Amino acid sequence: MRIVLDTNVLLAAFGTRGLCEALVTACLESHDLVTSDHILAELREHLVKAFRLTGHRADEVAALVREHADVVSPSSVPPAACRDPSDLPVLGTAVAGNAHLLVTGDKDLLDLKRFEGVPIVTPRECYGRLVGSGSAT
């Protein structure tokens, strides 16, 4: 399965322990991660600003994701596709990457439920689909 993890999911995975960390592990073991330079740049920026990682350490995390993902250029998405214009490249990443799922905690994206045939789900929903139980904490 081809899966796009939004920046907020990656931040939770690399900044804390719990469900998102388990989700990234499951994706790396058995599925294909899809990302874009947009998502990787946001990841790096927020790791430095919000999680206070050094630039070097944030670069290492972004490089790790890049190494294990198919990096695509986001497709163009009409501005009316969602409420928050900053989410357009995330939707475009899912479309360009032929994703089977877009995983996010972003309410604006979750409210769409689906975009151009790609289901938009929470980390818990995705984890449940991938491992069957959804019981990670």
QUIFENCOR-V717374 format. One record per backbone hydrogen bond with DSSP energy under -0.5 kcal/mol. CO is the residue of the C=O (numbers start at 1). NH is the residue of the N-H. Records with the same first field share a line. If there is no record, write none. Layout:
CO=NH  NH
This chain:
1=3  32
2=100  101
3=5  34
4=6  103
6=9  10
7=11
8=12
9=13
10=14
11=15
12=16
18=22
19=23
20=24
21=25
22=26
23=27
24=28
25=29
26=30
27=31
31=33
32=3
33=70
34=5
35=72
36=40
37=41
38=42
39=43
40=44
41=45
42=46
43=47
44=48
45=49
46=50  51
47=53
54=58
55=59
56=60
57=61
58=62
59=63
60=64
61=65
62=66
63=67
64=68
65=68
66=69
68=33
69=71
70=35  72
72=37  74
78=81
79=82
83=85
84=87
85=88
87=90  91
88=92
89=93
90=94
91=95
92=75  96
93=97
94=99
95=98
100=119
101=4
102=121
103=6
105=107
106=110
107=111
109=112  113
110=113
112=114
113=120
115=118
117=119
118=115
119=102  121
121=104
122=126
123=127
124=128
125=129
126=130
127=131
128=132
